């Protein structure tokens, strides 16, 4: 005996139908160049998340968005609630497929930043994998290896902007001024920081550390 399959299917709810229609409309509204289609070349796919206009202004704009979300989350005394709020409202703008990133990279900005866990550039600027080329070292000092890495970013990856990102309360700067003895490698790390200090502070650091 034949069965009418249409009678066995649950009715499509109005809310579910409208949700699906909204999703389809949103996808169709995207300009063709924003879709990570198979017809695009690897280079085109790698550049899908590059913002239009000045990359520095884009970083500053995103940082303002992050600051606004963080200020709102800071009003809560519950760390779990803060985490949920940040997850819901974090202003990520774009994310490339892992498969695309496994084949190459085309970051649109490079950042020389401190290794401090509180100032991660991808967090400060709400970027996803493949958008920022990061060089991080304590005190955000431009070591030979760091400069060579940034040289690679410009010469090989065509990065149009290098941002040097400092921050307050830096432990490496404090160590450069502190009287406590340092390990040989840490002593080498703080040398360029001391060299950049005003002459009076350089003399102070020299007296404290010798």
C-alpha positions as CSV (number, residue, x, y, z in Angstrom):
1,X,0.0,0.0,0.0
2,X,1.4,3.4,-1.0
3,X,2.1,5.9,1.8
4,X,1.7,9.7,1.5
5,X,5.1,10.9,2.8
6,X,4.0,14.5,2.9
7,X,1.6,13.6,5.7
8,X,4.5,12.2,7.8
9,X,6.6,15.3,7.7
10,X,6.1,17.7,10.6
11,X,4.7,21.1,9.6
12,X,7.3,23.8,9.1
13,X,6.7,26.4,11.8
14,X,6.3,30.0,10.8
15,X,9.1,31.1,13.0
16,X,11.4,28.5,11.7
17,X,10.5,29.4,8.1
18,X,11.1,33.1,8.7
19,X,14.4,32.4,10.3
20,X,15.5,30.4,7.3
21,X,14.3,33.0,4.9
22,X,16.2,35.7,6.8
23,X,19.4,33.6,6.7
24,X,19.0,33.1,2.9
25,X,18.3,36.7,2.3
26,X,21.4,37.8,4.3
27,X,23.6,35.5,2.3
28,X,22.2,36.6,-1.0
29,X,22.7,40.2,0.1
30,X,26.4,39.8,0.4
31,X,28.4,41.2,-2.5
32,X,29.9,38.4,-4.6
33,X,33.5,39.3,-3.7
34,X,32.7,38.6,0.0
35,X,31.6,35.1,-0.5
36,X,34.4,32.5,-0.1
37,X,33.4,30.7,-3.2
38,X,35.4,27.9,-4.8
39,X,35.7,30.0,-8.0
40,X,37.9,32.5,-6.2
41,X,41.7,32.1,-6.3
42,X,43.6,31.5,-3.1
43,X,44.9,35.1,-3.1
44,X,41.4,36.4,-3.4
45,X,40.2,34.2,-0.6
46,X,43.0,35.2,1.6
47,X,42.1,38.9,1.1
48,X,38.4,38.5,1.9
49,X,38.8,39.8,5.5
50,X,41.0,42.8,4.6
51,X,39.1,46.0,5.5
52,X,38.7,48.8,3.0
53,X,40.5,52.0,3.7
54,X,43.3,52.9,6.1
55,X,44.3,49.9,8.2
56,X,45.4,52.1,11.1
57,X,42.0,53.8,11.3
58,X,40.4,50.3,11.1
59,X,42.4,49.1,14.1
60,X,41.5,52.2,16.1
61,X,37.8,51.8,15.2
62,X,37.8,48.2,16.3
63,X,39.6,49.0,19.5
64,X,36.8,51.5,20.3
65,X,34.2,48.8,19.8
66,X,36.2,46.4,22.0
67,X,36.5,49.1,24.7
68,X,32.8,49.7,24.7
69,X,31.9,46.0,25.1
70,X,34.5,45.5,27.8
71,X,33.3,48.6,29.7
72,X,29.8,47.1,29.7
73,X,31.0,43.7,30.8
74,X,33.0,45.3,33.6
75,X,29.8,46.3,35.3
76,X,29.1,42.7,36.2
77,X,30.7,41.2,39.3
78,X,30.2,37.7,38.0
79,X,33.1,36.4,35.8
80,X,30.9,33.8,34.1
81,X,28.3,36.5,33.2
82,X,31.1,38.7,31.9
83,X,32.3,35.8,29.7
84,X,28.9,35.2,28.3
85,X,28.4,38.9,27.5
86,X,31.8,39.1,25.8
87,X,31.0,36.0,23.8
88,X,27.7,37.4,22.6
89,X,28.9,40.9,21.8
90,X,32.6,40.6,20.8
91,X,32.8,42.6,17.6
92,X,34.5,40.0,15.3
93,X,34.0,41.2,11.7
94,X,35.3,38.3,9.6
95,X,36.8,34.8,9.8
96,X,38.4,32.8,7.0
97,X,38.1,29.1,6.6
98,X,40.8,27.0,8.3
99,X,41.3,25.3,5.0
100,X,42.1,28.6,3.3
101,X,44.5,29.7,6.0
102,X,46.3,26.3,5.8
103,X,47.4,27.3,2.3
104,X,48.7,30.8,3.0
105,X,48.2,34.2,4.7
106,X,47.7,37.8,3.8
107,X,47.6,39.8,7.1
108,X,46.6,43.5,6.7
109,X,48.6,44.8,9.6
110,X,51.6,43.9,11.7
111,X,51.9,44.6,15.4
112,X,55.1,44.8,17.5
113,X,53.6,44.2,21.0
114,X,54.6,43.2,24.5
115,X,54.4,39.6,25.6
116,X,52.2,40.6,28.5
117,X,49.1,38.3,28.7
118,X,46.8,41.4,29.2
119,X,47.6,43.1,25.8
120,X,47.1,40.4,23.2
121,X,46.7,42.3,19.9
122,X,44.0,40.0,18.4
123,X,42.0,40.6,21.6
124,X,42.5,44.4,21.6
125,X,41.6,44.8,18.0
126,X,39.0,42.0,17.7
127,X,40.7,40.2,14.8
128,X,40.6,36.5,13.8
129,X,43.3,34.2,12.5
130,X,45.2,35.5,9.5
131,X,44.4,39.2,10.0
132,X,47.4,40.4,12.1
133,X,51.1,39.5,11.9
134,X,52.3,39.6,15.5
135,X,55.7,40.0,16.9
136,X,55.6,39.8,20.7
137,X,58.5,40.2,23.2
138,X,58.7,41.5,26.8
139,X,58.8,45.3,26.7
140,X,57.9,45.2,22.9
141,X,61.6,45.8,22.1
142,X,62.7,45.6,18.5
143,X,65.2,42.8,18.7
144,X,67.1,41.6,15.6
145,X,64.7,38.6,15.3
146,X,61.7,40.9,15.7
147,X,62.8,43.3,13.1
148,X,63.6,40.5,10.7
149,X,60.1,39.1,11.3
150,X,58.6,42.4,10.5
151,X,60.8,42.7,7.5
152,X,59.4,39.4,6.3
153,X,55.9,40.6,6.8
154,X,56.4,43.7,4.6
155,X,58.6,42.1,2.0
156,X,56.9,38.7,1.6
157,X,53.4,39.2,2.8
158,X,52.9,42.8,1.6
159,X,51.7,44.1,5.0
160,X,50.9,47.8,4.6
161,X,51.1,48.8,8.3
162,X,53.4,48.2,11.3
163,X,52.0,49.3,14.6
164,X,54.2,49.5,17.7
165,X,52.0,48.8,20.7
166,X,53.1,49.8,24.1
167,X,51.2,49.6,27.4
168,X,51.3,50.9,31.0
169,X,52.5,48.8,33.9
170,X,55.0,46.9,31.8
171,X,57.0,44.4,33.8
172,X,60.0,44.6,31.5
173,X,60.3,48.4,31.9
174,X,60.0,48.0,35.6
175,X,62.8,45.4,35.5
176,X,65.0,47.8,33.6
177,X,64.7,50.3,36.4
178,X,64.7,47.8,39.3
179,X,67.7,47.2,41.6
180,X,67.1,43.4,41.6
181,X,69.7,41.2,39.8
182,X,68.5,39.8,36.5
183,X,69.4,36.6,34.6
184,X,71.9,37.1,31.7
185,X,69.1,36.7,29.1
186,X,66.8,39.1,30.9
187,X,69.7,41.6,31.3
188,X,70.1,41.4,27.5
189,X,66.4,41.9,27.0
190,X,66.2,45.1,29.1
191,X,69.3,46.7,27.5
192,X,67.4,48.4,24.6
193,X,64.7,49.6,27.1
194,X,67.4,51.3,29.2
195,X,69.0,52.7,26.1
196,X,65.6,54.4,25.2
197,X,65.2,56.0,28.7
198,X,65.9,59.7,29.3
199,X,69.5,60.3,30.4
200,X,68.6,60.9,34.0
201,X,66.8,57.6,34.2
202,X,69.6,55.8,32.4
203,X,72.0,57.0,35.0
204,X,69.6,55.9,37.7
205,X,69.2,52.4,36.2
206,X,73.0,52.1,35.8
207,X,73.5,52.9,39.5
208,X,70.8,50.5,40.6
209,X,71.9,47.6,38.5
210,X,75.7,47.7,39.1
